[in-house]
Amino acid sequence: MKGFFADKKHRADLIVIGAMLLLALVLWLVIGATRKEGGQVVVSVNGVETERHPLSVDGTYPLNGGSNILVISGGEAWLSEANCPDLLCVRQGKIRYTGQSIICLPNRLTVTVEGGEPNDVDFVVG
């Protein structure tokens, strides 16, 4: 009886699995090394920006008429309360890196992390 690794088909499968695991590890390391901590969160309701809050200032903010509660503490933001039936937005957890977001579909609410402070000017044309 031949061993599992002696079969050419199984050996090729193991090589493919190993290559995919190596690729996943490299991508995970690259993404982890290049992500940047955000400076502010942008709140949008129905796709329209309604508020901006710096991640550097701790606070609790009622959003969307009080239907959601945004908490910012220690450079992270999360929704602590919501009146939607599934509470997926609350269970999404804390966000802190540029591009991360929390979305509450029933309340049409989006909280997205962006870089920089709310009133920072990147450049002036003129």
Backbone as a chain_set.jsonl record, in Angstrom:
{"seq": "MKGFFADKKHRADLIVIGAMLLLALVLWLVIGATRKEGGQVVVSVNGVETERHPLSVDGTYPLNGGSNILVISGGEAWLSEANCPDLLCVRQGKIRYTGQSIICLPNRLTVTVEGGEPNDVDFVVG", "coords": {"N": [[0.837, -1.175, 0.0], [0.608, 2.14, -0.934], [1.821, 5.235, 0.392], [0.076, 8.234, 1.439], [1.347, 10.564, 0.486], [2.822, 9.643, -1.626], [1.324, 9.422, -3.879], [0.901, 11.086, -6.917], [-1.183, 12.844, -7.538], [-2.206, 13.633, -5.031], [0.073, 14.842, -3.99], [0.351, 17.049, -5.688], [-1.985, 18.404, -5.027], [-1.39, 19.094, -2.352], [0.746, 20.829, -2.787], [-0.528, 22.945, -4.14], [-2.351, 23.759, -2.136], [-0.536, 24.534, -0.13], [0.78, 26.658, -1.478], [-1.351, 28.444, -1.751], [-1.919, 28.998, 0.954], [0.495, 30.224, 1.693], [0.396, 32.498, 0.025], [-1.895, 33.748, 1.101], [-0.927, 34.347, 3.664], [1.15, 36.168, 3.042], [-0.355, 38.265, 1.855], [-1.925, 38.99, 4.07], [0.066, 39.951, 5.811], [1.053, 42.137, 4.299], [-1.227, 43.798, 4.08], [-1.696, 44.304, 6.798], [0.647, 45.702, 7.442], [0.457, 48.003, 5.932], [-1.863, 49.397, 6.533], [-3.47, 52.297, 7.813], [-3.991, 54.229, 10.749], [-6.988, 55.94, 11.349], [-8.121, 59.395, 11.469], [-10.532, 60.534, 11.934], [-14.12, 60.056, 12.126], [-16.694, 59.732, 9.763], [-20.042, 60.415, 9.511], [-22.851, 59.307, 7.807], [-26.15, 59.633, 6.569], [-28.582, 58.159, 4.652], [-26.781, 58.391, 2.542], [-25.873, 60.993, 2.699], [-23.595, 63.168, 4.121], [-23.611, 63.825, 7.553], [-22.333, 64.326, 9.976], [-19.069, 64.796, 11.504], [-16.501, 63.429, 13.468], [-13.627, 63.649, 15.508], [-11.307, 60.996, 16.076], [-9.614, 61.271, 18.13], [-10.815, 62.479, 20.26], [-12.643, 61.574, 22.963], [-16.036, 60.536, 23.269], [-19.675, 60.416, 23.338], [-22.221, 60.06, 21.031], [-25.452, 60.726, 19.937], [-27.011, 59.493, 17.061], [-28.723, 60.03, 13.944], [-31.245, 60.997, 14.802], [-31.262, 59.845, 17.303], [-31.553, 57.14, 16.967], [-29.331, 55.522, 16.803], [-26.364, 55.047, 18.748], [-23.264, 56.424, 18.841], [-20.047, 55.693, 19.965], [-16.94, 56.995, 20.863], [-13.767, 56.211, 21.837], [-10.516, 56.005, 23.105], [-9.333, 56.185, 20.57], [-10.874, 54.584, 18.952], [-13.971, 53.712, 17.348], [-17.411, 52.869, 17.757], [-20.727, 51.472, 17.48], [-22.852, 51.585, 20.119], [-25.501, 51.255, 20.74], [-28.612, 50.596, 19.078], [-31.718, 50.9, 17.294], [-32.541, 49.053, 15.502], [-33.824, 45.873, 14.267], [-32.052, 43.616, 14.029], [-29.533, 44.303, 15.042], [-27.0, 44.186, 13.847], [-25.206, 46.203, 13.245], [-24.287, 47.025, 15.728], [-22.974, 44.745, 16.551], [-20.846, 44.71, 14.796], [-18.544, 45.726, 15.846], [-15.508, 47.456, 16.888], [-13.961, 50.187, 15.147], [-11.038, 51.605, 13.623], [-9.154, 52.021, 11.659], [-8.255, 53.602, 8.571], [-10.726, 53.599, 6.106], [-12.28, 51.569, 7.174], [-15.623, 50.666, 8.121], [-18.876, 51.019, 9.638], [-22.073, 49.83, 9.162], [-25.497, 50.45, 9.208], [-28.136, 49.163, 7.934], [-31.062, 49.162, 8.222], [-31.48, 51.694, 9.402], [-30.302, 53.289, 7.572], [-27.667, 54.25, 7.892], [-24.235, 55.132, 7.948], [-21.014, 54.797, 9.214], [-17.83, 55.851, 8.775], [-14.301, 55.497, 8.779], [-11.901, 57.972, 8.272], [-8.808, 59.497, 7.175], [-6.778, 61.958, 8.909], [-7.59, 64.963, 10.822], [-10.816, 66.503, 11.543], [-10.882, 69.24, 10.568], [-8.558, 69.52, 9.154], [-6.293, 70.734, 6.672], [-5.205, 69.619, 3.655], [-3.894, 70.653, 1.388], [-3.418, 73.834, -0.226], [-4.803, 75.557, -2.885], [-3.755, 78.042, -5.024]], "CA": [[0.0, 0.0, 0.0], [1.374, 3.364, -1.035], [1.478, 6.287, 1.338], [-0.732, 9.35, 0.917], [2.186, 11.536, -0.202], [3.446, 9.033, -2.794], [0.419, 9.613, -5.007], [1.191, 12.365, -7.583], [-2.354, 13.726, -7.453], [-2.248, 14.191, -3.684], [1.229, 15.719, -3.841], [0.011, 18.289, -6.391], [-2.988, 19.084, -4.191], [-0.696, 19.678, -1.213], [1.53, 21.976, -3.289], [-1.479, 24.03, -4.395], [-2.839, 24.226, -0.828], [0.58, 25.237, 0.498], [0.983, 27.926, -2.177], [-2.456, 29.35, -1.408], [-1.711, 29.423, 2.336], [1.606, 31.17, 1.669], [-0.118, 33.727, -0.57], [-2.783, 34.369, 2.087], [-0.071, 34.896, 4.708], [1.82, 37.356, 2.499], [-1.363, 39.321, 1.726], [-2.291, 39.412, 5.428], [1.174, 40.761, 6.319], [1.102, 43.397, 3.542], [-2.372, 44.626, 4.482], [-1.455, 44.715, 8.174], [1.75, 46.656, 7.506], [0.178, 49.233, 5.192], [-3.072, 50.1, 6.956], [-3.198, 53.495, 8.593], [-5.017, 54.606, 11.705], [-7.734, 57.106, 10.9], [-8.144, 60.549, 12.334], [-11.906, 60.979, 12.171], [-15.195, 59.248, 11.57], [-17.683, 60.488, 9.001], [-21.361, 59.81, 9.656], [-23.745, 59.609, 6.695], [-27.497, 59.083, 6.615], [-29.1, 58.157, 3.277], [-25.708, 58.798, 1.645], [-25.549, 62.406, 2.89], [-22.79, 63.367, 5.32], [-24.307, 64.61, 8.573], [-21.448, 64.677, 11.079], [-17.684, 64.324, 11.556], [-15.982, 63.468, 14.825], [-12.244, 63.161, 15.587], [-11.09, 59.801, 16.886], [-8.751, 61.643, 19.246], [-11.638, 63.051, 21.325], [-13.628, 60.607, 23.45], [-17.379, 61.074, 23.418], [-20.84, 59.614, 22.983], [-23.013, 60.896, 20.135], [-26.674, 60.144, 19.365], [-27.029, 59.669, 15.609], [-29.938, 59.734, 13.205], [-32.388, 61.237, 15.671], [-31.172, 59.01, 18.493], [-31.768, 55.725, 16.674], [-28.058, 54.855, 17.008], [-25.461, 55.75, 19.652], [-21.862, 56.275, 18.465], [-19.098, 55.902, 21.054], [-15.546, 57.123, 20.466], [-12.927, 56.119, 23.018], [-9.213, 55.385, 22.865], [-9.02, 56.143, 19.144], [-11.748, 53.627, 18.277], [-15.383, 54.089, 17.3], [-18.355, 51.755, 17.617], [-22.115, 51.753, 17.82], [-23.182, 50.858, 21.347], [-26.933, 50.987, 20.752], [-29.366, 50.845, 17.844], [-33.098, 50.44, 17.42], [-32.859, 48.133, 14.408], [-34.188, 44.567, 14.815], [-30.998, 42.594, 14.047], [-28.373, 44.85, 15.754], [-25.742, 43.838, 13.194], [-24.305, 47.352, 13.332], [-23.696, 47.014, 17.065], [-22.075, 43.587, 16.613], [-19.703, 44.861, 13.894], [-17.369, 45.981, 16.671], [-14.798, 48.733, 16.88], [-13.204, 50.529, 13.943], [-10.019, 52.607, 13.868], [-8.273, 52.165, 10.517], [-8.812, 54.283, 7.404], [-11.486, 52.748, 5.198], [-13.215, 50.702, 7.887], [-16.932, 51.296, 8.297], [-19.99, 50.334, 10.28], [-23.257, 50.151, 8.37], [-26.795, 50.045, 9.746], [-29.044, 49.251, 6.787], [-32.425, 49.599, 8.531], [-31.497, 53.124, 9.694], [-29.601, 53.947, 6.459], [-26.582, 54.944, 8.559], [-22.886, 54.652, 7.69], [-19.936, 55.454, 9.959], [-16.618, 55.471, 8.067], [-13.069, 56.108, 9.268], [-11.069, 58.656, 7.287], [-7.564, 60.016, 7.731], [-6.727, 63.365, 9.259], [-8.558, 65.539, 11.755], [-11.957, 67.048, 10.814], [-10.669, 70.508, 9.888], [-7.216, 69.569, 8.573], [-6.193, 71.138, 5.27], [-4.114, 68.877, 3.045], [-3.158, 71.57, 0.523], [-4.144, 75.03, -0.61], [-4.58, 75.917, -4.283], [-3.985, 79.455, -5.178]], "C": [[0.882, 1.238, 0.0], [0.908, 4.362, 0.017], [0.714, 7.411, 0.632], [0.108, 10.292, 0.069], [2.854, 10.954, -1.451], [2.596, 9.218, -4.04], [0.642, 11.005, -5.608], [0.026, 13.352, -7.478], [-2.418, 14.392, -6.081], [-1.091, 15.158, -3.446], [0.954, 17.062, -4.52], [-1.028, 19.088, -5.602], [-2.311, 19.777, -3.015], [0.14, 20.884, -1.627], [0.619, 23.176, -3.534], [-1.996, 24.611, -3.078], [-1.751, 25.024, -0.111], [0.831, 26.592, -0.14], [-0.116, 28.928, -1.833], [-2.321, 29.858, 0.033], [-0.576, 30.44, 2.436], [1.173, 32.514, 1.1], [-1.033, 34.467, 0.403], [-1.974, 35.006, 3.209], [0.626, 36.174, 4.245], [0.832, 38.513, 2.368], [-1.765, 39.868, 3.089], [-1.198, 40.307, 6.02], [1.249, 42.113, 5.617], [-0.031, 44.318, 3.968], [-2.167, 45.143, 5.901], [-0.374, 45.781, 8.286], [1.415, 47.99, 6.845], [-1.065, 49.97, 5.648], [-2.703, 51.23, 7.906], [-4.345, 53.762, 9.555], [-5.679, 55.889, 11.232], [-7.691, 58.224, 11.914], [-9.547, 60.985, 12.709], [-12.892, 59.959, 11.632], [-16.182, 60.186, 10.882], [-18.993, 59.722, 9.081], [-22.225, 60.262, 8.486], [-25.084, 58.927, 6.911], [-28.085, 59.246, 5.221], [-28.056, 58.671, 2.284], [-25.297, 60.251, 1.766], [-24.779, 62.555, 4.2], [-23.523, 64.28, 6.299], [-23.383, 65.085, 9.687], [-20.047, 64.156, 10.82], [-17.219, 64.452, 12.992], [-14.549, 62.956, 14.819], [-12.152, 61.925, 16.471], [-10.231, 60.106, 18.11], [-9.525, 62.208, 20.434], [-12.706, 62.031, 21.721], [-14.99, 61.275, 23.601], [-18.439, 60.072, 23.034], [-21.788, 60.51, 22.208], [-24.275, 60.156, 19.681], [-26.72, 60.48, 17.88], [-28.424, 59.407, 15.059], [-31.174, 59.875, 14.095], [-32.405, 60.375, 16.918], [-31.375, 57.535, 18.242], [-30.496, 54.897, 16.852], [-27.217, 55.699, 17.961], [-24.028, 55.402, 19.246], [-20.998, 56.586, 19.674], [-17.707, 55.978, 20.45], [-14.727, 57.128, 21.744], [-11.614, 55.434, 22.649], [-8.853, 55.268, 21.407], [-9.842, 55.15, 18.352], [-13.184, 54.123, 18.325], [-16.224, 52.835, 17.138], [-19.755, 52.242, 17.935], [-22.467, 50.912, 19.044], [-24.65, 50.483, 21.413], [-27.53, 51.293, 19.386], [-30.786, 50.33, 18.05], [-33.511, 49.516, 16.275], [-33.072, 46.721, 14.968], [-33.023, 43.575, 14.932], [-29.733, 43.016, 14.8], [-27.034, 44.434, 15.149], [-24.734, 44.971, 13.294], [-23.616, 47.409, 14.688], [-22.666, 45.888, 17.165], [-20.884, 43.696, 15.67], [-18.429, 45.22, 14.636], [-16.742, 47.34, 16.439], [-14.022, 48.918, 15.583], [-12.201, 51.618, 14.296], [-9.136, 52.887, 12.658], [-8.995, 52.791, 9.327], [-9.49, 53.282, 6.476], [-12.452, 51.804, 5.891], [-14.544, 51.433, 8.062], [-17.881, 50.387, 9.066], [-21.237, 50.786, 9.541], [-24.496, 49.603, 9.066], [-27.816, 50.228, 8.619], [-30.457, 49.699, 7.154], [-32.525, 51.11, 8.79], [-30.777, 53.953, 8.626], [-28.429, 54.796, 6.953], [-25.252, 54.294, 8.219], [-21.917, 55.476, 8.522], [-18.638, 54.944, 9.357], [-15.419, 56.203, 8.645], [-12.313, 56.71, 8.093], [-9.81, 59.153, 7.976], [-7.681, 61.484, 8.077], [-7.773, 63.783, 10.26], [-9.657, 66.242, 10.962], [-11.687, 68.343, 10.053], [-9.258, 70.651, 9.34], [-7.29, 69.98, 7.115], [-4.988, 70.409, 4.701], [-3.249, 69.771, 2.151], [-4.064, 72.744, 0.176], [-3.79, 75.358, -2.047], [-4.706, 77.427, -4.394], [-2.792, 80.222, -5.463]], "O": [[1.787, 1.372, 0.824], [-0.238, 4.335, 0.466], [0.711, 7.515, -0.595], [-0.36, 10.774, -0.962], [3.399, 11.708, -2.258], [3.12, 9.172, -5.153], [0.579, 12.001, -4.888], [0.239, 14.557, -7.343], [-2.661, 15.595, -5.99], [-1.259, 16.177, -2.776], [1.296, 18.108, -3.969], [-0.946, 20.314, -5.526], [-2.626, 20.928, -2.713], [0.227, 21.86, -0.881], [0.964, 24.301, -3.172], [-2.07, 25.83, -2.927], [-2.029, 26.082, 0.453], [1.069, 27.573, 0.563], [0.152, 30.115, -1.648], [-2.585, 31.031, 0.297], [-0.679, 31.411, 3.185], [1.543, 33.559, 1.634], [-0.951, 35.69, 0.515], [-2.307, 36.102, 3.66], [0.68, 37.154, 4.988], [1.162, 39.64, 2.739], [-1.928, 41.078, 3.248], [-1.504, 41.313, 6.66], [1.484, 43.132, 6.267], [0.194, 45.507, 4.193], [-2.44, 46.312, 6.173], [-0.467, 46.67, 9.133], [2.03, 49.006, 7.167], [-1.306, 51.086, 5.187], [-1.758, 51.131, 8.69], [-5.512, 53.551, 9.228], [-5.008, 56.812, 10.771], [-7.282, 58.037, 13.06], [-9.739, 61.717, 13.68], [-12.554, 59.117, 10.801], [-16.462, 61.284, 11.364], [-19.053, 58.535, 8.763], [-22.323, 61.456, 8.205], [-25.147, 57.789, 7.376], [-28.087, 60.347, 4.67], [-28.406, 59.315, 1.294], [-24.445, 60.706, 1.002], [-25.245, 62.125, 5.255], [-23.991, 65.358, 5.935], [-23.622, 66.136, 10.282], [-19.841, 63.224, 10.043], [-17.498, 65.448, 13.66], [-14.268, 61.934, 14.193], [-12.837, 61.825, 17.488], [-10.135, 59.286, 19.023], [-8.951, 62.397, 21.507], [-13.563, 61.67, 20.915], [-15.085, 62.433, 24.008], [-18.145, 59.015, 22.476], [-22.126, 61.601, 22.667], [-24.178, 59.075, 19.101], [-26.491, 61.626, 17.491], [-29.204, 58.654, 15.641], [-32.033, 58.993, 14.135], [-33.457, 60.194, 17.53], [-31.375, 56.744, 19.185], [-30.58, 53.683, 17.035], [-27.341, 56.923, 17.982], [-23.624, 54.24, 19.297], [-21.182, 57.609, 20.333], [-17.329, 55.142, 19.63], [-14.959, 57.947, 22.634], [-11.606, 54.411, 21.965], [-8.135, 54.343, 21.027], [-9.537, 54.895, 17.187], [-13.567, 54.862, 19.232], [-15.823, 51.873, 16.482], [-19.946, 53.279, 18.571], [-22.39, 49.684, 19.01], [-25.013, 49.505, 22.065], [-27.025, 52.132, 18.64], [-31.027, 49.443, 18.869], [-34.696, 49.23, 16.1], [-32.552, 46.405, 16.038], [-33.013, 42.764, 15.857], [-28.931, 42.155, 15.163], [-26.037, 44.34, 15.866], [-23.534, 44.725, 13.416], [-22.456, 47.812, 14.768], [-21.615, 46.053, 17.785], [-19.987, 42.855, 15.729], [-17.336, 45.035, 14.103], [-17.355, 48.246, 15.876], [-13.502, 47.966, 15.0], [-12.466, 52.457, 15.157], [-8.435, 53.898, 12.636], [-10.18, 52.549, 9.101], [-8.913, 52.259, 6.109], [-13.365, 51.286, 5.248], [-14.584, 52.661, 8.141], [-17.708, 49.17, 9.13], [-21.438, 51.98, 9.318], [-24.536, 48.439, 9.462], [-28.298, 51.338, 8.39], [-31.014, 50.547, 6.458], [-33.526, 51.735, 8.443], [-30.656, 55.171, 8.758], [-28.226, 55.919, 6.491], [-25.136, 53.068, 8.199], [-21.987, 56.705, 8.535], [-18.358, 53.746, 9.413], [-15.503, 57.389, 8.965], [-12.109, 56.064, 7.065], [-9.748, 59.225, 9.203], [-8.579, 62.175, 7.594], [-8.729, 63.052, 10.521], [-9.441, 66.554, 9.791], [-12.233, 68.52, 8.964], [-8.8, 71.765, 9.087], [-8.23, 69.622, 6.405], [-3.873, 70.56, 5.203], [-2.023, 69.66, 2.155], [-5.289, 72.665, 0.269], [-2.612, 75.431, -2.397], [-5.67, 78.013, -3.902], [-2.864, 81.442, -5.615]]}, "num_chains": 1, "name": "protein.A"}
